[in-house]
Amino acid sequence: MRTRLRHLDTTALVYIALVIVLIVAAILVATTGRNLFSLGNIRDILTGMSVLGFVAIGQTLVILGASLDLSVPYVMSLASLVAAQTMDGRDGMVIPAVLLTVAITALIGLANGLFVSVLRIHGFVATLGVGLMLKGYLDTNYQGTEGEVPWSFQLFGASGIGPVPISTIVMLALAALVAFILVRTTFGHHLFAAGGNAEVARLSGVRERLPIIGAHIGSSVCAGFAGLLLASRLGVGSPTVGSQGTYDLLSIAAVVLGGTVLMGGRGSIWGTIGGVAIFAVLDNLMSVMQFNPFLKDVIRGLVIIVAVALYARRRIVARRIRFAHAPQGPNLADGNRSAIRTAQTGNFGEKAVVTGEGSQS
């Protein structure tokens, strides 16, 4: 049984964990006389997935490229303000407001990407600096909520098809698009290559700067979508709506819980969505059970630590197996050629990237 679990894809393990969490949560909720799978509760869980899902999709992109994005909460707040002020309660300004928001967030992502790839500043430091600049701008120019979102746009955050919110459908559609880009396009292959082993990527002809810049643009735009959703739900723009939700840390946690490696080069969008779903179910369970709000963070932290520990153990076992069959002598040259072919095709999966100095998971 253990051998089978070790050979399961990480994304499959995430969804097995999600099923287990759902079963346990359903039993615990039943003790309160409620049904976890009632239409209202399902809608609450899916609604909880929407905002974090948007941010986590973008965060997955930058982490796959061995970077981070800590500016997302302030990008979200700025996006909500730009949208609400531009719309100003007018239906005819919805589309211009959305386009303007996307353009501004893309520029912020471009700046992050240039700092990381051209100036060689670590993503943690670069995006933290950009986030602090955005925070300073928001604190200086806004003292409270601004603008007004028309009712037609508020439907984006309030309406649904049965128990499924429209915002969740849009988030899943975005996840499908990004997953397709990662698996089927040159950009996706190069992002995996640059994140997995930048030196091998460079030797194989990959221009590693472009995928890193593109990943940061994608992360900021996804955060902008989350800001639009929050503006739709609030009806106004808020300079603190992103930071109050600690979406930077939660999105990183969801990505890691979904099996994406923080060092880059390995992971999937659907694993991230599974991680977001686990957090949404846990939050719903703790709300129904009326847990202490501070205890929620303790449970989230424990879940992340256990998940990462299990992933690390699986990789250590896999590494031992690979070392047991590692090529010796002249066969190392074949390993180098194999690594370059892997970087060119983007077919990383659970493989090791082999260099002339050994093997790395």
VOGU-3710 file (C-alpha; in Angstrom, 3 decimals, decimal comma):
1> mrtrlrhldt> 0,000/0,000/0,000  2,797/2,406/0,913  4,544/1,665/-2,376  1,391/2,528/-4,309  0,981/5,825/-2,461  4,597/6,752/-3,203  4,002/6,292/-6,909  0,770/8,305/-6,983  0,911/11,697/-8,652  1,047/14,550/-6,121
11> talvyialvi> -2,127/16,102/-7,530  -3,951/12,797/-7,015  -2,793/12,753/-3,386  -4,147/16,277/-2,895  -7,608/15,214/-4,031  -7,470/12,040/-1,920  -6,712/14,331/1,033  -9,630/16,563/0,010  -12,018/13,581/0,052  -10,771/12,598/3,509
21> vlivaailva> -11,222/16,163/4,767  -14,758/16,244/3,339  -15,675/12,973/5,060  -14,280/14,066/8,429  -15,892/17,510/8,108  -19,275/15,958/7,207  -19,138/13,774/10,326  -18,192/16,676/12,587  -20,828/18,984/11,102  -23,442/16,250/11,533
31> ttgrnlfslg> -22,803/16,325/15,293  -24,203/19,875/15,297  -27,363/18,752/13,500  -26,371/20,319/10,188  -25,496/18,901/6,771  -22,160/19,791/5,207  -23,549/18,974/1,754  -26,656/21,157/1,953  -27,019/23,555/-0,967  -26,380/26,570/1,235
41> nirdiltgms> -23,232/25,079/2,745  -21,885/24,021/-0,651  -22,428/27,550/-1,894  -20,557/28,925/1,135  -17,592/26,604/0,480  -17,440/27,465/-3,226  -17,766/31,177/-2,452  -14,843/30,849/-0,049  -12,781/29,274/-2,831  -13,273/32,079/-5,349
51> vlgfvaigqt> -11,073/34,935/-4,119  -8,258/32,741/-2,791  -8,472/30,645/-5,964  -7,794/33,638/-8,207  -4,773/34,697/-6,143  -3,410/31,153/-5,793  -3,537/30,541/-9,555  -1,238/33,516/-10,092  0,944/32,555/-7,144  1,400/29,098/-8,685
61> lvilgasldl> 2,886/30,676/-11,801  5,569/32,606/-9,939  6,409/29,709/-7,607  6,809/27,384/-10,585  9,395/29,908/-11,778  11,192/29,705/-8,385  9,946/33,151/-7,325  7,291/34,574/-4,966  4,761/37,406/-5,056  4,154/39,200/-1,750
71> svpyvmslas> 2,592/42,254/-3,406  -0,732/40,531/-4,182  -2,790/41,886/-1,233  -1,963/45,486/-2,162  -2,568/44,798/-5,856  -5,995/43,471/-4,877  -6,791/46,585/-2,853  -5,623/48,901/-5,634  -7,641/46,918/-8,198  -10,819/47,246/-6,141
81> lvaaqtmdgr> -10,327/51,018/-5,852  -9,500/51,562/-9,533  -12,536/49,542/-10,589  -14,979/51,154/-8,155  -13,806/54,698/-8,868  -13,861/54,185/-12,632  -17,311/52,587/-12,601  -18,687/55,209/-10,184  -22,044/53,449/-10,185  -22,443/53,591/-13,992
91> dgmvipavll> -23,239/50,425/-15,935  -21,590/51,744/-19,081  -18,216/52,015/-17,339  -17,976/48,377/-16,251  -15,957/47,138/-19,231  -13,589/50,177/-19,331  -13,027/49,771/-15,579  -12,195/46,086/-15,917  -9,798/46,749/-18,815  -8,103/49,596/-16,925
101> tvaitaligl> -7,729/47,398/-13,839  -6,167/44,595/-15,876  -3,768/47,049/-17,552  -2,618/48,605/-14,259  -2,132/45,237/-12,549  -0,227/43,938/-15,584  2,146/46,919/-15,321  2,749/46,141/-11,652  3,479/42,527/-12,584  5,835/43,699/-15,327
111> anglfvsvlr> 7,756/45,767/-12,773  7,992/42,768/-10,438  9,182/40,554/-13,273  11,833/43,018/-14,412  13,185/43,433/-10,879  13,435/39,658/-10,461  14,738/38,656/-13,892  16,793/41,644/-15,036  18,085/43,095/-11,761  18,379/39,592/-10,251
121> ihgfvatlgv> 16,604/40,606/-7,039  15,050/37,655/-5,243  11,291/37,508/-5,739  10,671/37,689/-1,981  12,528/40,988/-1,666  11,426/42,519/-4,988  7,701/41,904/-4,517  7,871/42,855/-0,836  9,380/46,179/-1,884  6,745/46,766/-4,567
131> glmlkgyldt> 4,036/45,788/-2,084  5,321/48,313/0,457  5,345/51,038/-2,206  1,736/50,203/-3,091  0,814/50,193/0,594  2,360/53,611/1,029  0,412/54,923/-1,952  -2,856/53,473/-0,657  -2,330/54,783/2,892  -1,428/58,239/1,624
141> nyqgtegevp> -4,239/58,715/-0,871  -7,172/56,799/0,637  -8,650/57,122/4,104  -11,553/54,771/3,551  -13,756/53,196/0,908  -14,065/54,947/-2,445  -16,198/54,709/-5,575  -19,327/52,699/-6,256  -19,903/49,451/-8,122  -23,162/49,276/-10,140
151> wsfqlfgasg> -25,667/46,516/-9,462  -24,949/44,858/-12,805  -21,352/44,221/-11,726  -22,327/43,229/-8,199  -24,080/40,234/-9,765  -20,602/38,844/-10,526  -20,059/38,285/-6,810  -23,661/37,640/-5,755  -25,283/35,428/-8,402  -24,819/31,783/-9,315
161> igpvpistiv> -26,117/28,778/-11,194  -27,816/26,667/-8,551  -25,386/26,383/-5,621  -22,379/27,267/-7,801  -21,432/30,993/-7,746  -20,603/32,675/-11,048  -17,312/33,807/-9,525  -16,295/30,182/-8,880  -17,134/29,218/-12,455  -14,976/32,091/-13,752
171> mlalaalvaf> -12,147/31,101/-11,388  -12,235/27,474/-12,576  -12,319/28,618/-16,203  -9,217/30,728/-15,545  -7,561/27,716/-13,881  -8,306/25,591/-16,949  -6,834/28,260/-19,243  -3,642/28,598/-17,187  -3,312/24,803/-16,913  -3,565/24,557/-20,704
181> ilvrttfghh> -0,911/27,270/-21,120  1,457/25,478/-18,752  1,075/22,069/-20,369  0,579/22,876/-24,050  2,526/26,047/-24,819  6,175/26,981/-25,151  5,750/29,568/-22,394  4,659/26,858/-19,961  7,494/24,540/-20,910  10,047/27,310/-20,525
191> lfaaggnaev> 8,603/28,352/-17,138  9,008/24,808/-15,817  12,536/24,718/-17,235  13,580/28,084/-15,763  12,123/27,230/-12,370  13,475/23,689/-12,240  17,070/24,424/-13,243  17,931/27,796/-14,717  21,385/26,673/-15,857  20,046/23,669/-17,774
201> arlsgvrerl> 17,334/25,900/-19,242  19,950/28,403/-20,427  22,103/25,672/-21,960  19,079/24,321/-23,805  18,365/27,700/-25,397  15,573/28,893/-23,110  15,424/32,661/-22,564  14,609/32,321/-18,872  13,798/36,008/-18,321  10,662/36,001/-20,469
211> piigahigss> 8,762/33,226/-18,643  9,628/34,742/-15,251  8,347/38,162/-16,366  5,235/36,539/-17,817  4,610/34,631/-14,582  4,738/37,830/-12,523  2,420/39,611/-14,935  0,025/36,670/-14,665  0,212/36,740/-10,867  -0,629/40,444/-10,650
221> vcagfaglll> -3,470/40,155/-13,173  -4,942/37,229/-11,219  -4,712/39,339/-8,045  -6,502/42,072/-9,998  -9,338/39,662/-10,798  -9,577/38,859/-7,088  -9,758/42,600/-6,346  -12,555/42,989/-8,898  -14,469/40,181/-7,204  -14,052/41,786/-3,783
231> asrlgvgspt> -15,229/45,142/-5,163  -18,241/43,360/-6,639  -19,117/41,863/-3,256  -18,504/45,027/-1,236  -20,050/47,440/-3,739  -17,111/49,822/-3,175  -13,330/49,871/-3,391  -11,273/49,485/-0,212  -7,577/50,236/0,447  -7,346/47,440/3,039
241> vgsqgtydll> -9,520/44,674/1,573  -6,528/42,663/0,349  -4,229/43,016/3,343  -6,998/42,222/5,823  -7,407/38,816/4,208  -3,644/38,005/4,328  -3,989/36,635/0,812  -0,244/36,683/0,196  0,482/34,052/2,839  -2,725/32,092/2,283
251> siaavvlggt> -2,103/31,845/-1,452  1,431/30,561/-0,896  0,072/28,068/1,626  -2,565/26,834/-0,832  0,047/26,416/-3,566  2,359/24,452/-1,262  -0,540/22,359/0,036  -1,390/21,618/-3,603  2,023/20,009/-4,113  3,930/22,734/-5,954
261> vlmggrgsiw> 7,581/22,845/-4,884  8,665/26,195/-3,435  12,033/25,856/-5,177  10,208/25,850/-8,529  9,968/23,596/-11,535  7,345/21,147/-10,311  3,633/21,487/-9,588  0,238/21,987/-11,195  -2,688/24,392/-11,224  -5,162/21,631/-10,376
271> gtiggvaifa> -3,127/20,679/-7,322  -3,389/24,308/-6,214  -7,180/24,281/-6,715  -7,294/21,159/-4,547  -5,317/22,996/-1,859  -7,697/25,971/-2,067  -10,663/23,592/-1,712  -9,144/21,989/1,395  -8,734/25,403/3,018  -12,312/26,362/2,065
281> vldnlmsvmq> -13,740/23,176/3,599  -11,674/23,622/6,783  -12,763/27,272/7,111  -16,404/26,289/6,630  -16,072/23,500/9,200  -14,481/25,800/11,766  -17,179/28,429/11,197  -19,976/25,892/11,678  -18,271/24,451/14,778  -17,672/28,021/16,051
291> fnpflkdvir> -13,944/27,550/16,579  -11,885/30,323/18,100  -10,669/32,515/15,197  -7,052/32,229/16,394  -7,350/28,437/16,427  -8,161/28,551/12,695  -4,636/29,727/11,903  -3,177/27,016/14,143  -5,078/24,328/12,224  -4,091/25,822/8,857
301> glviivaval> -0,455/25,818/9,922  -0,601/22,201/11,072  -2,186/21,122/7,793  0,574/22,832/5,790  3,372/21,335/7,906  1,943/17,806/7,676  1,415/18,104/3,908  4,926/19,397/3,204  6,429/16,725/5,473  4,607/13,998/3,536
311> yarrrivarr> 5,685/15,437/0,167  9,285/15,687/1,359  9,274/12,057/2,536  7,948/10,881/-0,843  10,701/12,784/-2,671  13,427/11,419/-0,384  12,265/7,875/-1,120  12,120/8,631/-4,855  15,617/10,149/-4,735  16,992/7,026/-3,050
321> irfahapqgp> 15,491/4,883/-5,805  17,048/7,088/-8,496  20,456/7,044/-6,774  20,305/3,262/-6,600  20,068/3,201/-10,396  22,190/6,288/-11,098  24,363/6,016/-14,207  28,094/5,806/-13,707  31,025/7,007/-15,782  30,261/7,765/-19,446
331> nladgnrsai> 26,509/7,380/-18,909  26,461/10,774/-17,189  26,724/12,389/-20,616  23,471/10,650/-21,567  21,968/12,133/-18,401  22,963/15,611/-19,513  21,385/15,141/-22,925  18,242/13,777/-21,252  18,051/16,832/-18,977  18,303/19,204/-21,917
341> rtaqtgnfge> 15,595/17,311/-23,800  13,387/17,508/-20,683  13,935/21,278/-20,457  13,084/21,713/-24,134  9,857/19,683/-23,979  8,776/20,803/-20,516  7,937/17,193/-19,574  9,070/17,448/-15,950  6,294/15,674/-14,045  7,890/13,816/-11,136
351> kavvtgegsq> 11,234/13,384/-12,915  14,605/14,436/-11,599  16,580/17,038/-13,499  19,993/15,453/-14,052  23,127/17,512/-14,381  26,745/16,539/-14,708  27,116/16,959/-10,943  24,428/14,513/-9,908  20,662/14,348/-9,546  18,202/16,756/-8,088
361> s> 14,545/16,123/-7,416
//
